[in-house]
Amino acid sequence: MKRKRIFLLFLFLLTILLSGCGEKVEKPEKIKDIEYTVQEESEVPEELLAKMKEKQKEPFQMTYETEGYVYIAKGYGTQSTSGYSIRVLELYESAEGIVFSSELLGPAKDEPVLQVETYPYIVIKLQNLGLDVIFE
C-alpha cells in the first residue's frame, strides 16, 4: 500500500514537472502583405549565392541587401533525393518587421526521384522596407 502511494505521488509530481510553465508565442500581427518574386539561381546576386553554397549542407536562413532590394534566402540542408520544392507560406509586414515563413515539400508520390544529394533552397526578392526579417 505504501509503495502504491509513493508511486502515485511520483506520477503526480512528474506530471506537474512535465507540464511546466509554457509561454505562448504569438505571431506578429499582419499590417499588410508584401509583394515579392521568387528568384532563379541566375538572378541571385553572386555574393549571396557564394554564401549560400558555403552553408548549403545545413539548414540556413539569411538576408542580403543591395540596390534598394532585400533578398531573403532559406535553405533546408542536405536531402537524400531530388524532387523537393519549397512553398512560401507567409510574407507580410508587421510592427516588428517582415515576417517570412516557408515549408519544404517532398517529392510527389508519383514523381520519379534520383538518389542523389540535393540542397533545396528558396530566394525571394522584395523592395527594401528598412525592416528586420523575422523567420518563422
QUIHUZI-V148209 format. One record per residue. N is the residue number from 1. SS is DSSP state (2 for helix, 1 for strand, 0 for the rest). Layout:
# QUIHUZI-V148209
n:ss
N:SS
N:SS
This chain:
# QUIHUZI-V148209
n:ss
1:0
2:2
3:2
4:2
5:2
6:2
7:2
8:2
9:2
10:2
11:2
12:2
13:2
14:2
15:2
16:2
17:2
18:2
19:2
20:0
21:0
22:0
23:0
24:0
25:0
26:0
27:0
28:0
29:0
30:1
31:1
32:1
33:1
34:0
35:0
36:0
37:1
38:1
39:0
40:0
41:2
42:2
43:2
44:0
45:0
46:2
47:2
48:2
49:2
50:2
51:2
52:2
53:2
54:2
55:2
56:0
57:0
58:0
59:1
60:1
61:1
62:1
63:1
64:1
65:1
66:1
67:0
68:0
69:1
70:1
71:1
72:1
73:1
74:1
75:1
76:1
77:0
78:0
79:1
80:0
81:0
82:0
83:0
84:0
85:1
86:1
87:1
88:1
89:1
90:1
91:1
92:1
93:1
94:1
95:0
96:0
97:0
98:1
99:1
100:1
101:1
102:1
103:1
104:1
105:1
106:0
107:0
108:0
109:0
110:0
111:0
112:0
113:0
114:0
115:0
116:0
117:0
118:1
119:0
120:0
121:1
122:1
123:1
124:1
125:1
126:1
127:1
128:0
129:0
130:0
131:0
132:0
133:1
134:1
135:1
136:0
